[in-house]
Amino acid sequence: METLMFQGAACRCQQFLALCKLRVVSLIVFTAVIGMFLAVPGWPAWNVLWAGTLGIALVAGAAAAFNCLIEQKIDAV
């Protein structure tokens, strides 16, 4: 029984990563980090860099999941 629950959790994790479109989010985060380095002379503050990167990743993942929810009816057709 525990093996089935573990397989279900692994499957759920894969489905969650597919829902958040991890590859697209990684490109968004990469672009944002480059923008942070180009926005200020010298190095950006590390706490701002990490907080901004984490926030952008979470918002982009949530937007991708919300987009999947909205397009669920359209894709069913």
VMD Tcl script that draws the C-alpha trace (Angstrom):
set ca {
  {0.00 0.00 0.00}
  {2.84 2.41 0.81}
  {4.44 1.78 -2.58}
  {1.28 2.86 -4.35}
  {1.11 6.02 -2.26}
  {4.75 6.82 -3.08}
  {4.14 6.30 -6.79}
  {1.11 8.53 -6.54}
  {3.16 11.26 -4.87}
  {5.84 11.05 -7.57}
  {3.18 11.20 -10.26}
  {1.59 14.18 -8.53}
  {4.92 15.97 -8.38}
  {5.47 15.38 -12.11}
  {1.97 16.63 -12.85}
  {2.57 19.73 -10.71}
  {5.81 20.53 -12.55}
  {4.07 20.03 -15.89}
  {1.22 22.29 -14.75}
  {3.63 25.06 -13.77}
  {5.56 24.67 -17.06}
  {8.97 24.47 -15.43}
  {10.92 25.02 -18.66}
  {9.06 28.23 -19.47}
  {9.37 29.48 -15.89}
  {13.11 28.81 -15.92}
  {13.48 30.96 -19.05}
  {11.46 33.75 -17.42}
  {13.60 33.60 -14.28}
  {16.83 33.56 -16.32}
  {15.72 36.64 -18.25}
  {14.72 38.42 -15.04}
  {18.06 37.70 -13.38}
  {19.93 39.06 -16.40}
  {17.71 42.15 -16.23}
  {18.53 42.60 -12.54}
  {22.24 42.55 -13.32}
  {21.83 45.04 -16.15}
  {19.55 47.40 -14.20}
  {22.09 48.60 -11.65}
  {25.71 49.62 -11.93}
  {27.85 46.99 -10.25}
  {26.34 43.97 -8.52}
  {22.73 43.94 -7.30}
  {22.13 43.28 -3.62}
  {22.02 39.53 -3.03}
  {18.90 39.64 -0.87}
  {17.05 41.56 -3.59}
  {18.35 39.16 -6.23}
  {17.21 36.05 -4.34}
  {13.86 37.49 -3.25}
  {13.14 38.79 -6.75}
  {14.10 35.49 -8.34}
  {11.94 33.49 -5.95}
  {8.98 35.85 -6.34}
  {9.21 35.85 -10.13}
  {9.42 32.05 -10.21}
  {6.37 31.66 -7.96}
  {4.29 34.21 -9.85}
  {5.23 32.74 -13.24}
  {4.37 29.23 -12.06}
  {1.04 30.40 -10.68}
  {0.26 32.23 -13.92}
  {1.02 29.08 -15.92}
  {-1.23 27.00 -13.67}
  {-4.01 29.60 -13.90}
  {-3.63 29.62 -17.69}
  {-4.07 25.83 -17.75}
  {-7.23 26.21 -15.67}
  {-8.66 28.82 -18.03}
  {-7.79 26.86 -21.17}
  {-9.13 23.57 -19.81}
  {-12.51 24.03 -21.53}
  {-10.92 25.28 -24.75}
  {-8.54 22.32 -24.94}
  {-11.39 19.86 -24.36}
  {-12.98 20.81 -27.68}
}
mol new
graphics top color blue
foreach p $ca { graphics top sphere $p radius 0.5 }
foreach p [lrange $ca 0 end-1] q [lrange $ca 1 end] { graphics top cylinder $p $q radius 0.2 }
display resetview
